[in-house]
Amino acid sequence: FGFELSLLLARREDEHEVPVWAFALLQNLERYVFGTGNRFDLGHKMGLHGAMGPGRDTRLSAILFAADPELGGIAWGTDGT
């Protein structure tokens, strides 16, 4: 499908572990794309239909796909690689 998913997360100074919910979210998005054939693009949004993970107290209910200002774009060669 030619995409790479990443998350840019804010964290507190006392947080040292990568949150497990982030991996679960990316895996669910990957399963969705490979299972349905639907692709995501910049500006697409998707409802989460549930909690971000066990014990997560959040009002977050959807995600938006945007360009990562730190990563930039991917320069594809003429052969697609």
mmCIF file of the N, C-alpha and C atoms, coordinates in Angstrom:
data_MODEL
# 
_entry.id   MODEL 
# 
loop_
_atom_site.group_PDB 
_atom_site.id 
_atom_site.type_symbol 
_atom_site.label_atom_id 
_atom_site.label_alt_id 
_atom_site.label_comp_id 
_atom_site.label_asym_id 
_atom_site.label_entity_id 
_atom_site.label_seq_id 
_atom_site.pdbx_PDB_ins_code 
_atom_site.Cartn_x 
_atom_site.Cartn_y 
_atom_site.Cartn_z 
_atom_site.occupancy 
_atom_site.B_iso_or_equiv 
_atom_site.pdbx_formal_charge 
_atom_site.auth_seq_id 
_atom_site.auth_comp_id 
_atom_site.auth_asym_id 
_atom_site.auth_atom_id 
_atom_site.pdbx_PDB_model_num 
ATOM 1   N N  . PHE A 1 1  ? 0.814   -1.203 0.000   1.00 0.00 ? 1  PHE A N  1 
ATOM 2   C CA . PHE A 1 1  ? 0.000   0.000  0.000   1.00 0.00 ? 1  PHE A CA 1 
ATOM 3   C C  . PHE A 1 1  ? 0.851   1.258  0.000   1.00 0.00 ? 1  PHE A C  1 
ATOM 4   N N  . GLY A 1 2  ? 2.133   1.165  0.282   1.00 0.00 ? 2  GLY A N  1 
ATOM 5   C CA . GLY A 1 2  ? 3.034   2.305  0.171   1.00 0.00 ? 2  GLY A CA 1 
ATOM 6   C C  . GLY A 1 2  ? 2.821   3.397  1.201   1.00 0.00 ? 2  GLY A C  1 
ATOM 7   N N  . PHE A 1 3  ? 2.665   3.053  2.460   1.00 0.00 ? 3  PHE A N  1 
ATOM 8   C CA . PHE A 1 3  ? 2.517   4.071  3.493   1.00 0.00 ? 3  PHE A CA 1 
ATOM 9   C C  . PHE A 1 3  ? 3.297   3.678  4.728   1.00 0.00 ? 3  PHE A C  1 
ATOM 10  N N  . GLU A 1 4  ? 3.565   4.672  5.539   1.00 0.00 ? 4  GLU A N  1 
ATOM 11  C CA . GLU A 1 4  ? 4.199   4.428  6.833   1.00 0.00 ? 4  GLU A CA 1 
ATOM 12  C C  . GLU A 1 4  ? 3.436   5.244  7.857   1.00 0.00 ? 4  GLU A C  1 
ATOM 13  N N  . LEU A 1 5  ? 3.035   4.621  8.931   1.00 0.00 ? 5  LEU A N  1 
ATOM 14  C CA . LEU A 1 5  ? 2.297   5.306  9.979   1.00 0.00 ? 5  LEU A CA 1 
ATOM 15  C C  . LEU A 1 5  ? 3.228   5.654  11.126  1.00 0.00 ? 5  LEU A C  1 
ATOM 16  N N  . SER A 1 6  ? 3.080   6.852  11.647  1.00 0.00 ? 6  SER A N  1 
ATOM 17  C CA . SER A 1 6  ? 3.838   7.259  12.824  1.00 0.00 ? 6  SER A CA 1 
ATOM 18  C C  . SER A 1 6  ? 2.943   8.114  13.696  1.00 0.00 ? 6  SER A C  1 
ATOM 19  N N  . LEU A 1 7  ? 3.294   8.214  14.954  1.00 0.00 ? 7  LEU A N  1 
ATOM 20  C CA . LEU A 1 7  ? 2.570   9.068  15.894  1.00 0.00 ? 7  LEU A CA 1 
ATOM 21  C C  . LEU A 1 7  ? 3.555   10.023 16.529  1.00 0.00 ? 7  LEU A C  1 
ATOM 22  N N  . LEU A 1 8  ? 3.141   11.239 16.688  1.00 0.00 ? 8  LEU A N  1 
ATOM 23  C CA . LEU A 1 8  ? 3.916   12.228 17.422  1.00 0.00 ? 8  LEU A CA 1 
ATOM 24  C C  . LEU A 1 8  ? 3.160   12.463 18.726  1.00 0.00 ? 8  LEU A C  1 
ATOM 25  N N  . LEU A 1 9  ? 3.753   12.022 19.838  1.00 0.00 ? 9  LEU A N  1 
ATOM 26  C CA . LEU A 1 9  ? 3.067   12.060 21.133  1.00 0.00 ? 9  LEU A CA 1 
ATOM 27  C C  . LEU A 1 9  ? 3.757   13.008 22.101  1.00 0.00 ? 9  LEU A C  1 
ATOM 28  N N  . ALA A 1 10 ? 2.960   13.760 22.814  1.00 0.00 ? 10 ALA A N  1 
ATOM 29  C CA . ALA A 1 10 ? 3.496   14.580 23.908  1.00 0.00 ? 10 ALA A CA 1 
ATOM 30  C C  . ALA A 1 10 ? 3.571   13.699 25.151  1.00 0.00 ? 10 ALA A C  1 
ATOM 31  N N  . ARG A 1 11 ? 4.550   13.939 25.983  1.00 0.00 ? 11 ARG A N  1 
ATOM 32  C CA . ARG A 1 11 ? 4.644   13.186 27.225  1.00 0.00 ? 11 ARG A CA 1 
ATOM 33  C C  . ARG A 1 11 ? 5.159   14.081 28.336  1.00 0.00 ? 11 ARG A C  1 
ATOM 34  N N  . ARG A 1 12 ? 4.839   13.659 29.542  1.00 0.00 ? 12 ARG A N  1 
ATOM 35  C CA . ARG A 1 12 ? 5.329   14.378 30.713  1.00 0.00 ? 12 ARG A CA 1 
ATOM 36  C C  . ARG A 1 12 ? 6.776   13.979 30.984  1.00 0.00 ? 12 ARG A C  1 
ATOM 37  N N  . GLU A 1 13 ? 7.482   14.790 31.730  1.00 0.00 ? 13 GLU A N  1 
ATOM 38  C CA . GLU A 1 13 ? 8.881   14.487 32.047  1.00 0.00 ? 13 GLU A CA 1 
ATOM 39  C C  . GLU A 1 13 ? 9.034   13.189 32.833  1.00 0.00 ? 13 GLU A C  1 
ATOM 40  N N  . ASP A 1 14 ? 8.007   12.826 33.607  1.00 0.00 ? 14 ASP A N  1 
ATOM 41  C CA . ASP A 1 14 ? 8.105   11.598 34.410  1.00 0.00 ? 14 ASP A CA 1 
ATOM 42  C C  . ASP A 1 14 ? 7.682   10.347 33.643  1.00 0.00 ? 14 ASP A C  1 
ATOM 43  N N  . GLU A 1 15 ? 7.289   10.483 32.393  1.00 0.00 ? 15 GLU A N  1 
ATOM 44  C CA . GLU A 1 15 ? 6.912   9.326  31.576  1.00 0.00 ? 15 GLU A CA 1 
ATOM 45  C C  . GLU A 1 15 ? 8.142   8.822  30.821  1.00 0.00 ? 15 GLU A C  1 
ATOM 46  N N  . HIS A 1 16 ? 8.442   7.531  31.010  1.00 0.00 ? 16 HIS A N  1 
ATOM 47  C CA . HIS A 1 16 ? 9.630   6.957  30.381  1.00 0.00 ? 16 HIS A CA 1 
ATOM 48  C C  . HIS A 1 16 ? 9.308   5.787  29.459  1.00 0.00 ? 16 HIS A C  1 
ATOM 49  N N  . GLU A 1 17 ? 8.117   5.252  29.550  1.00 0.00 ? 17 GLU A N  1 
ATOM 50  C CA . GLU A 1 17 ? 7.716   4.102  28.739  1.00 0.00 ? 17 GLU A CA 1 
ATOM 51  C C  . GLU A 1 17 ? 6.885   4.577  27.544  1.00 0.00 ? 17 GLU A C  1 
ATOM 52  N N  . VAL A 1 18 ? 7.026   3.898  26.416  1.00 0.00 ? 18 VAL A N  1 
ATOM 53  C CA . VAL A 1 18 ? 6.161   4.166  25.265  1.00 0.00 ? 18 VAL A CA 1 
ATOM 54  C C  . VAL A 1 18 ? 4.786   3.604  25.589  1.00 0.00 ? 18 VAL A C  1 
ATOM 55  N N  . PRO A 1 19 ? 3.719   4.379  25.406  1.00 0.00 ? 19 PRO A N  1 
ATOM 56  C CA . PRO A 1 19 ? 2.381   3.888  25.753  1.00 0.00 ? 19 PRO A CA 1 
ATOM 57  C C  . PRO A 1 19 ? 1.938   2.749  24.831  1.00 0.00 ? 19 PRO A C  1 
ATOM 58  N N  . VAL A 1 20 ? 1.459   1.671  25.428  1.00 0.00 ? 20 VAL A N  1 
ATOM 59  C CA . VAL A 1 20 ? 1.039   0.491  24.677  1.00 0.00 ? 20 VAL A CA 1 
ATOM 60  C C  . VAL A 1 20 ? -0.107  0.821  23.722  1.00 0.00 ? 20 VAL A C  1 
ATOM 61  N N  . TRP A 1 21 ? -0.984  1.749  24.112  1.00 0.00 ? 21 TRP A N  1 
ATOM 62  C CA . TRP A 1 21 ? -2.123  2.057  23.259  1.00 0.00 ? 21 TRP A CA 1 
ATOM 63  C C  . TRP A 1 21 ? -1.679  2.562  21.893  1.00 0.00 ? 21 TRP A C  1 
ATOM 64  N N  . ALA A 1 22 ? -0.510  3.204  21.809  1.00 0.00 ? 22 ALA A N  1 
ATOM 65  C CA . ALA A 1 22 ? -0.037  3.735  20.530  1.00 0.00 ? 22 ALA A CA 1 
ATOM 66  C C  . ALA A 1 22 ? 0.232   2.602  19.544  1.00 0.00 ? 22 ALA A C  1 
ATOM 67  N N  . PHE A 1 23 ? 0.860   1.521  20.018  1.00 0.00 ? 23 PHE A N  1 
ATOM 68  C CA . PHE A 1 23 ? 1.115   0.374  19.148  1.00 0.00 ? 23 PHE A CA 1 
ATOM 69  C C  . PHE A 1 23 ? -0.188  -0.287 18.722  1.00 0.00 ? 23 PHE A C  1 
ATOM 70  N N  . ALA A 1 24 ? -1.112  -0.421 19.662  1.00 0.00 ? 24 ALA A N  1 
ATOM 71  C CA . ALA A 1 24 ? -2.404  -1.037 19.353  1.00 0.00 ? 24 ALA A CA 1 
ATOM 72  C C  . ALA A 1 24 ? -3.159  -0.223 18.311  1.00 0.00 ? 24 ALA A C  1 
ATOM 73  N N  . LEU A 1 25 ? -3.120  1.087  18.415  1.00 0.00 ? 25 LEU A N  1 
ATOM 74  C CA . LEU A 1 25 ? -3.806  1.940  17.443  1.00 0.00 ? 25 LEU A CA 1 
ATOM 75  C C  . LEU A 1 25 ? -3.214  1.753  16.052  1.00 0.00 ? 25 LEU A C  1 
ATOM 76  N N  . LEU A 1 26 ? -1.896  1.783  15.933  1.00 0.00 ? 26 LEU A N  1 
ATOM 77  C CA . LEU A 1 26 ? -1.257  1.603  14.631  1.00 0.00 ? 26 LEU A CA 1 
ATOM 78  C C  . LEU A 1 26 ? -1.554  0.221  14.048  1.00 0.00 ? 26 LEU A C  1 
ATOM 79  N N  . GLN A 1 27 ? -1.564  -0.805 14.885  1.00 0.00 ? 27 GLN A N  1 
ATOM 80  C CA . GLN A 1 27 ? -1.896  -2.146 14.407  1.00 0.00 ? 27 GLN A CA 1 
ATOM 81  C C  . GLN A 1 27 ? -3.338  -2.220 13.917  1.00 0.00 ? 27 GLN A C  1 
ATOM 82  N N  . ASN A 1 28 ? -4.257  -1.569 14.621  1.00 0.00 ? 28 ASN A N  1 
ATOM 83  C CA . ASN A 1 28 ? -5.657  -1.564 14.189  1.00 0.00 ? 28 ASN A CA 1 
ATOM 84  C C  . ASN A 1 28 ? -5.821  -0.838 12.865  1.00 0.00 ? 28 ASN A C  1 
ATOM 85  N N  . LEU A 1 29 ? -5.104  0.266  12.672  1.00 0.00 ? 29 LEU A N  1 
ATOM 86  C CA . LEU A 1 29 ? -5.169  0.984  11.402  1.00 0.00 ? 29 LEU A CA 1 
ATOM 87  C C  . LEU A 1 29 ? -4.630  0.120  10.264  1.00 0.00 ? 29 LEU A C  1 
ATOM 88  N N  . GLU A 1 30 ? -3.535  -0.574 10.518  1.00 0.00 ? 30 GLU A N  1 
ATOM 89  C CA . GLU A 1 30 ? -2.951  -1.461 9.513   1.00 0.00 ? 30 GLU A CA 1 
ATOM 90  C C  . GLU A 1 30 ? -3.919  -2.584 9.157   1.00 0.00 ? 30 GLU A C  1 
ATOM 91  N N  . ARG A 1 31 ? -4.543  -3.189 10.161  1.00 0.00 ? 31 ARG A N  1 
ATOM 92  C CA . ARG A 1 31 ? -5.523  -4.246 9.903   1.00 0.00 ? 31 ARG A CA 1 
ATOM 93  C C  . ARG A 1 31 ? -6.690  -3.722 9.074   1.00 0.00 ? 31 ARG A C  1 
ATOM 94  N N  . TYR A 1 32 ? -7.129  -2.499 9.386   1.00 0.00 ? 32 TYR A N  1 
ATOM 95  C CA . TYR A 1 32 ? -8.235  -1.906 8.640   1.00 0.00 ? 32 TYR A CA 1 
ATOM 96  C C  . TYR A 1 32 ? -7.871  -1.758 7.167   1.00 0.00 ? 32 TYR A C  1 
ATOM 97  N N  . VAL A 1 33 ? -6.693  -1.197 6.885   1.00 0.00 ? 33 VAL A N  1 
ATOM 98  C CA . VAL A 1 33 ? -6.281  -0.961 5.498   1.00 0.00 ? 33 VAL A CA 1 
ATOM 99  C C  . VAL A 1 33 ? -6.130  -2.284 4.746   1.00 0.00 ? 33 VAL A C  1 
ATOM 100 N N  . PHE A 1 34 ? -5.434  -3.239 5.334   1.00 0.00 ? 34 PHE A N  1 
ATOM 101 C CA . PHE A 1 34 ? -5.211  -4.503 4.648   1.00 0.00 ? 34 PHE A CA 1 
ATOM 102 C C  . PHE A 1 34 ? -6.479  -5.343 4.558   1.00 0.00 ? 34 PHE A C  1 
ATOM 103 N N  . GLY A 1 35 ? -7.379  -5.180 5.499   1.00 0.00 ? 35 GLY A N  1 
ATOM 104 C CA . GLY A 1 35 ? -8.628  -5.933 5.478   1.00 0.00 ? 35 GLY A CA 1 
ATOM 105 C C  . GLY A 1 35 ? -9.669  -5.375 4.523   1.00 0.00 ? 35 GLY A C  1 
ATOM 106 N N  . THR A 1 36 ? -9.691  -4.062 4.353   1.00 0.00 ? 36 THR A N  1 
ATOM 107 C CA . THR A 1 36 ? -10.717 -3.434 3.516   1.00 0.00 ? 36 THR A CA 1 
ATOM 108 C C  . THR A 1 36 ? -10.192 -2.957 2.170   1.00 0.00 ? 36 THR A C  1 
ATOM 109 N N  . GLY A 1 37 ? -8.887  -2.705 2.072   1.00 0.00 ? 37 GLY A N  1 
ATOM 110 C CA . GLY A 1 37 ? -8.329  -2.132 0.844   1.00 0.00 ? 37 GLY A CA 1 
ATOM 111 C C  . GLY A 1 37 ? -8.469  -0.619 0.790   1.00 0.00 ? 37 GLY A C  1 
ATOM 112 N N  . ASN A 1 38 ? -9.125  -0.034 1.798   1.00 0.00 ? 38 ASN A N  1 
ATOM 113 C CA . ASN A 1 38 ? -9.260  1.425  1.853   1.00 0.00 ? 38 ASN A CA 1 
ATOM 114 C C  . ASN A 1 38 ? -7.932  2.041  2.277   1.00 0.00 ? 38 ASN A C  1 
ATOM 115 N N  . ARG A 1 39 ? -7.625  3.195  1.744   1.00 0.00 ? 39 ARG A N  1 
ATOM 116 C CA . ARG A 1 39 ? -6.378  3.871  2.081   1.00 0.00 ? 39 ARG A CA 1 
ATOM 117 C C  . ARG A 1 39 ? -6.672  5.165  2.844   1.00 0.00 ? 39 ARG A C  1 
ATOM 118 N N  . PHE A 1 40 ? -5.697  5.602  3.623   1.00 0.00 ? 40 PHE A N  1 
ATOM 119 C CA . PHE A 1 40 ? -5.780  6.884  4.308   1.00 0.00 ? 40 PHE A CA 1 
ATOM 120 C C  . PHE A 1 40 ? -4.955  7.896  3.531   1.00 0.00 ? 40 PHE A C  1 
ATOM 121 N N  . ASP A 1 41 ? -5.354  9.153  3.637   1.00 0.00 ? 41 ASP A N  1 
ATOM 122 C CA . ASP A 1 41 ? -4.600  10.221 3.000   1.00 0.00 ? 41 ASP A CA 1 
ATOM 123 C C  . ASP A 1 41 ? -4.651  11.437 3.915   1.00 0.00 ? 41 ASP A C  1 
ATOM 124 N N  . LEU A 1 42 ? -3.828  12.418 3.618   1.00 0.00 ? 42 LEU A N  1 
ATOM 125 C CA . LEU A 1 42 ? -3.821  13.646 4.411   1.00 0.00 ? 42 LEU A CA 1 
ATOM 126 C C  . LEU A 1 42 ? -5.224  14.233 4.471   1.00 0.00 ? 42 LEU A C  1 
ATOM 127 N N  . GLY A 1 43 ? -5.637  14.622 5.663   1.00 0.00 ? 43 GLY A N  1 
ATOM 128 C CA . GLY A 1 43 ? -6.958  15.218 5.845   1.00 0.00 ? 43 GLY A CA 1 
ATOM 129 C C  . GLY A 1 43 ? -8.055  14.220 6.164   1.00 0.00 ? 43 GLY A C  1 
ATOM 130 N N  . HIS A 1 44 ? -7.816  12.926 5.956   1.00 0.00 ? 44 HIS A N  1 
ATOM 131 C CA . HIS A 1 44 ? -8.825  11.932 6.318   1.00 0.00 ? 44 HIS A CA 1 
ATOM 132 C C  . HIS A 1 44 ? -8.957  11.888 7.833   1.00 0.00 ? 44 HIS A C  1 
ATOM 133 N N  . LYS A 1 45 ? -10.155 11.570 8.289   1.00 0.00 ? 45 LYS A N  1 
ATOM 134 C CA . LYS A 1 45 ? -10.379 11.414 9.728   1.00 0.00 ? 45 LYS A CA 1 
ATOM 135 C C  . LYS A 1 45 ? -11.111 10.109 9.949   1.00 0.00 ? 45 LYS A C  1 
ATOM 136 N N  . MET A 1 46 ? -10.977 9.595  11.178  1.00 0.00 ? 46 MET A N  1 
ATOM 137 C CA . MET A 1 46 ? -11.572 8.305  11.494  1.00 0.00 ? 46 MET A CA 1 
ATOM 138 C C  . MET A 1 46 ? -11.992 8.285  12.951  1.00 0.00 ? 46 MET A C  1 
ATOM 139 N N  . GLY A 1 47 ? -13.220 7.886  13.215  1.00 0.00 ? 47 GLY A N  1 
ATOM 140 C CA . GLY A 1 47 ? -13.683 7.711  14.579  1.00 0.00 ? 47 GLY A CA 1 
ATOM 141 C C  . GLY A 1 47 ? -13.011 6.507  15.207  1.00 0.00 ? 47 GLY A C  1 
ATOM 142 N N  . LEU A 1 48 ? -12.764 6.557  16.494  1.00 0.00 ? 48 LEU A N  1 
ATOM 143 C CA . LEU A 1 48 ? -12.064 5.471  17.184  1.00 0.00 ? 48 LEU A CA 1 
ATOM 144 C C  . LEU A 1 48 ? -13.010 4.420  17.746  1.00 0.00 ? 48 LEU A C  1 
ATOM 145 N N  . HIS A 1 49 ? -14.248 4.752  17.951  1.00 0.00 ? 49 HIS A N  1 
ATOM 146 C CA . HIS A 1 49 ? -15.269 3.797  18.405  1.00 0.00 ? 49 HIS A CA 1 
ATOM 147 C C  . HIS A 1 49 ? -14.844 3.016  19.643  1.00 0.00 ? 49 HIS A C  1 
ATOM 148 N N  . GLY A 1 50 ? -14.249 3.703  20.597  1.00 0.00 ? 50 GLY A N  1 
ATOM 149 C CA . GLY A 1 50 ? -13.889 3.024  21.829  1.00 0.00 ? 50 GLY A CA 1 
ATOM 150 C C  . GLY A 1 50 ? -12.705 3.680  22.509  1.00 0.00 ? 50 GLY A C  1 
ATOM 151 N N  . ALA A 1 51 ? -12.320 3.120  23.618  1.00 0.00 ? 51 ALA A N  1 
ATOM 152 C CA . ALA A 1 51 ? -11.228 3.667  24.422  1.00 0.00 ? 51 ALA A CA 1 
ATOM 153 C C  . ALA A 1 51 ? -9.887  3.490  23.717  1.00 0.00 ? 51 ALA A C  1 
ATOM 154 N N  . MET A 1 52 ? -8.951  4.352  24.021  1.00 0.00 ? 52 MET A N  1 
ATOM 155 C CA . MET A 1 52 ? -7.613  4.269  23.465  1.00 0.00 ? 52 MET A CA 1 
ATOM 156 C C  . MET A 1 52 ? -6.826  3.120  24.081  1.00 0.00 ? 52 MET A C  1 
ATOM 157 N N  . GLY A 1 53 ? -7.242  2.641  25.202  1.00 0.00 ? 53 GLY A N  1 
ATOM 158 C CA . GLY A 1 53 ? -6.558  1.530  25.859  1.00 0.00 ? 53 GLY A CA 1 
ATOM 159 C C  . GLY A 1 53 ? -7.062  1.392  27.274  1.00 0.00 ? 53 GLY A C  1 
ATOM 160 N N  . PRO A 1 54 ? -6.721  0.304  27.921  1.00 0.00 ? 54 PRO A N  1 
ATOM 161 C CA . PRO A 1 54 ? -7.183  0.073  29.290  1.00 0.00 ? 54 PRO A CA 1 
ATOM 162 C C  . PRO A 1 54 ? -6.739  1.189  30.228  1.00 0.00 ? 54 PRO A C  1 
ATOM 163 N N  . GLY A 1 55 ? -7.673  1.680  31.016  1.00 0.00 ? 55 GLY A N  1 
ATOM 164 C CA . GLY A 1 55 ? -7.352  2.695  32.006  1.00 0.00 ? 55 GLY A CA 1 
ATOM 165 C C  . GLY A 1 55 ? -7.083  4.080  31.444  1.00 0.00 ? 55 GLY A C  1 
ATOM 166 N N  . ARG A 1 56 ? -7.362  4.305  30.173  1.00 0.00 ? 56 ARG A N  1 
ATOM 167 C CA . ARG A 1 56 ? -7.113  5.614  29.567  1.00 0.00 ? 56 ARG A CA 1 
ATOM 168 C C  . ARG A 1 56 ? -8.334  6.498  29.771  1.00 0.00 ? 56 ARG A C  1 
ATOM 169 N N  . ASP A 1 57 ? -8.191  7.530  30.546  1.00 0.00 ? 57 ASP A N  1 
ATOM 170 C CA . ASP A 1 57 ? -9.270  8.479  30.779  1.00 0.00 ? 57 ASP A CA 1 
ATOM 171 C C  . ASP A 1 57 ? -9.092  9.624  29.789  1.00 0.00 ? 57 ASP A C  1 
ATOM 172 N N  . THR A 1 58 ? -9.809  9.551  28.676  1.00 0.00 ? 58 THR A N  1 
ATOM 173 C CA . THR A 1 58 ? -9.662  10.556 27.632  1.00 0.00 ? 58 THR A CA 1 
ATOM 174 C C  . THR A 1 58 ? -10.984 10.817 26.938  1.00 0.00 ? 58 THR A C  1 
ATOM 175 N N  . ARG A 1 59 ? -11.126 12.016 26.416  1.00 0.00 ? 59 ARG A N  1 
ATOM 176 C CA . ARG A 1 59 ? -12.303 12.345 25.618  1.00 0.00 ? 59 ARG A CA 1 
ATOM 177 C C  . ARG A 1 59 ? -11.989 12.231 24.135  1.00 0.00 ? 59 ARG A C  1 
ATOM 178 N N  . LEU A 1 60 ? -10.795 11.761 23.808  1.00 0.00 ? 60 LEU A N  1 
ATOM 179 C CA . LEU A 1 60 ? -10.388 11.599 22.424  1.00 0.00 ? 60 LEU A CA 1 
ATOM 180 C C  . LEU A 1 60 ? -11.305 10.589 21.744  1.00 0.00 ? 60 LEU A C  1 
ATOM 181 N N  . SER A 1 61 ? -11.912 10.980 20.631  1.00 0.00 ? 61 SER A N  1 
ATOM 182 C CA . SER A 1 61 ? -12.869 10.093 19.979  1.00 0.00 ? 61 SER A CA 1 
ATOM 183 C C  . SER A 1 61 ? -12.585 9.877  18.496  1.00 0.00 ? 61 SER A C  1 
ATOM 184 N N  . ALA A 1 62 ? -11.598 10.573 17.942  1.00 0.00 ? 62 ALA A N  1 
ATOM 185 C CA . ALA A 1 62 ? -11.290 10.434 16.520  1.00 0.00 ? 62 ALA A CA 1 
ATOM 186 C C  . ALA A 1 62 ? -9.834  10.808 16.271  1.00 0.00 ? 62 ALA A C  1 
ATOM 187 N N  . ILE A 1 63 ? -9.340  10.409 15.100  1.00 0.00 ? 63 ILE A N  1 
ATOM 188 C CA . ILE A 1 63 ? -7.988  10.789 14.699  1.00 0.00 ? 63 ILE A CA 1 
ATOM 189 C C  . ILE A 1 63 ? -8.046  11.460 13.340  1.00 0.00 ? 63 ILE A C  1 
ATOM 190 N N  . LEU A 1 64 ? -7.050  12.264 13.050  1.00 0.00 ? 64 LEU A N  1 
ATOM 191 C CA . LEU A 1 64 ? -6.933  12.981 11.789  1.00 0.00 ? 64 LEU A CA 1 
ATOM 192 C C  . LEU A 1 64 ? -5.565  12.666 11.211  1.00 0.00 ? 64 LEU A C  1 
ATOM 193 N N  . PHE A 1 65 ? -5.495  12.428 9.920   1.00 0.00 ? 65 PHE A N  1 
ATOM 194 C CA . PHE A 1 65 ? -4.237  12.123 9.257   1.00 0.00 ? 65 PHE A CA 1 
ATOM 195 C C  . PHE A 1 65 ? -3.643  13.411 8.702   1.00 0.00 ? 65 PHE A C  1 
ATOM 196 N N  . ALA A 1 66 ? -2.420  13.703 9.136   1.00 0.00 ? 66 ALA A N  1 
ATOM 197 C CA . ALA A 1 66 ? -1.751  14.945 8.746   1.00 0.00 ? 66 ALA A CA 1 
ATOM 198 C C  . ALA A 1 66 ? -0.280  14.661 8.468   1.00 0.00 ? 66 ALA A C  1 
ATOM 199 N N  . ALA A 1 67 ? 0.348   15.544 7.731   1.00 0.00 ? 67 ALA A N  1 
ATOM 200 C CA . ALA A 1 67 ? 1.779   15.416 7.463   1.00 0.00 ? 67 ALA A CA 1 
ATOM 201 C C  . ALA A 1 67 ? 2.553   15.676 8.753   1.00 0.00 ? 67 ALA A C  1 
ATOM 202 N N  . ASP A 1 68 ? 3.603   14.930 8.969   1.00 0.00 ? 68 ASP A N  1 
ATOM 203 C CA . ASP A 1 68 ? 4.451   15.109 10.141  1.00 0.00 ? 68 ASP A CA 1 
ATOM 204 C C  . ASP A 1 68 ? 5.490   16.167 9.810   1.00 0.00 ? 68 ASP A C  1 
ATOM 205 N N  . PRO A 1 69 ? 5.477   17.304 10.514  1.00 0.00 ? 69 PRO A N  1 
ATOM 206 C CA . PRO A 1 69 ? 6.405   18.385 10.184  1.00 0.00 ? 69 PRO A CA 1 
ATOM 207 C C  . PRO A 1 69 ? 7.867   18.023 10.432  1.00 0.00 ? 69 PRO A C  1 
ATOM 208 N N  . GLU A 1 70 ? 8.122   17.018 11.260  1.00 0.00 ? 70 GLU A N  1 
ATOM 209 C CA . GLU A 1 70 ? 9.504   16.621 11.528  1.00 0.00 ? 70 GLU A CA 1 
ATOM 210 C C  . GLU A 1 70 ? 10.012  15.573 10.537  1.00 0.00 ? 70 GLU A C  1 
ATOM 211 N N  . LEU A 1 71 ? 9.127   14.697 10.052  1.00 0.00 ? 71 LEU A N  1 
ATOM 212 C CA . LEU A 1 71 ? 9.553   13.639 9.144   1.00 0.00 ? 71 LEU A CA 1 
ATOM 213 C C  . LEU A 1 71 ? 9.622   14.095 7.689   1.00 0.00 ? 71 LEU A C  1 
ATOM 214 N N  . GLY A 1 72 ? 8.723   14.979 7.305   1.00 0.00 ? 72 GLY A N  1 
ATOM 215 C CA . GLY A 1 72 ? 8.678   15.392 5.901   1.00 0.00 ? 72 GLY A CA 1 
ATOM 216 C C  . GLY A 1 72 ? 8.073   14.300 5.033   1.00 0.00 ? 72 GLY A C  1 
ATOM 217 N N  . GLY A 1 73 ? 8.263   14.427 3.728   1.00 0.00 ? 73 GLY A N  1 
ATOM 218 C CA . GLY A 1 73 ? 7.686   13.473 2.786   1.00 0.00 ? 73 GLY A CA 1 
ATOM 219 C C  . GLY A 1 73 ? 8.688   12.416 2.374   1.00 0.00 ? 73 GLY A C  1 
ATOM 220 N N  . ILE A 1 74 ? 8.193   11.469 1.600   1.00 0.00 ? 74 ILE A N  1 
ATOM 221 C CA . ILE A 1 74 ? 9.030   10.408 1.058   1.00 0.00 ? 74 ILE A CA 1 
ATOM 222 C C  . ILE A 1 74 ? 9.288   10.714 -0.408  1.00 0.00 ? 74 ILE A C  1 
ATOM 223 N N  . ALA A 1 75 ? 10.545  10.714 -0.802  1.00 0.00 ? 75 ALA A N  1 
ATOM 224 C CA . ALA A 1 75 ? 10.892  10.931 -2.209  1.00 0.00 ? 75 ALA A CA 1 
ATOM 225 C C  . ALA A 1 75 ? 10.971  9.574  -2.896  1.00 0.00 ? 75 ALA A C  1 
ATOM 226 N N  . TRP A 1 76 ? 9.970   9.268  -3.733  1.00 0.00 ? 76 TRP A N  1 
ATOM 227 C CA . TRP A 1 76 ? 9.929   7.987  -4.429  1.00 0.00 ? 76 TRP A CA 1 
ATOM 228 C C  . TRP A 1 76 ? 10.723  8.079  -5.719  1.00 0.00 ? 76 TRP A C  1 
ATOM 229 N N  . GLY A 1 77 ? 11.432  7.034  -6.044  1.00 0.00 ? 77 GLY A N  1 
ATOM 230 C CA . GLY A 1 77 ? 12.147  6.954  -7.310  1.00 0.00 ? 77 GLY A CA 1 
ATOM 231 C C  . GLY A 1 77 ? 11.192  6.660  -8.452  1.00 0.00 ? 77 GLY A C  1 
ATOM 232 N N  . THR A 1 78 ? 11.671  6.703  -9.656  1.00 0.00 ? 78 THR A N  1 
ATOM 233 C CA . THR A 1 78 ? 10.810  6.453  -10.819 1.00 0.00 ? 78 THR A CA 1 
ATOM 234 C C  . THR A 1 78 ? 10.320  5.016  -10.873 1.00 0.00 ? 78 THR A C  1 
ATOM 235 N N  . ASP A 1 79 ? 11.019  4.095  -10.198 1.00 0.00 ? 79 ASP A N  1 
ATOM 236 C CA . ASP A 1 79 ? 10.585  2.692  -10.178 1.00 0.00 ? 79 ASP A CA 1 
ATOM 237 C C  . ASP A 1 79 ? 9.690   2.375  -8.987  1.00 0.00 ? 79 ASP A C  1 
ATOM 238 N N  . GLY A 1 80 ? 9.296   3.412  -8.187  1.00 0.00 ? 80 GLY A N  1 
ATOM 239 C CA . GLY A 1 80 ? 8.406   3.218  -7.053  1.00 0.00 ? 80 GLY A CA 1 
ATOM 240 C C  . GLY A 1 80 ? 9.091   2.840  -5.768  1.00 0.00 ? 80 GLY A C  1 
ATOM 241 N N  . THR A 1 81 ? 10.427  2.856  -5.759  1.00 0.00 ? 81 THR A N  1 
ATOM 242 C CA . THR A 1 81 ? 11.151  2.511  -4.531  1.00 0.00 ? 81 THR A CA 1 
ATOM 243 C C  . THR A 1 81 ? 11.885  3.700  -3.975  1.00 0.00 ? 81 THR A C  1 
# 
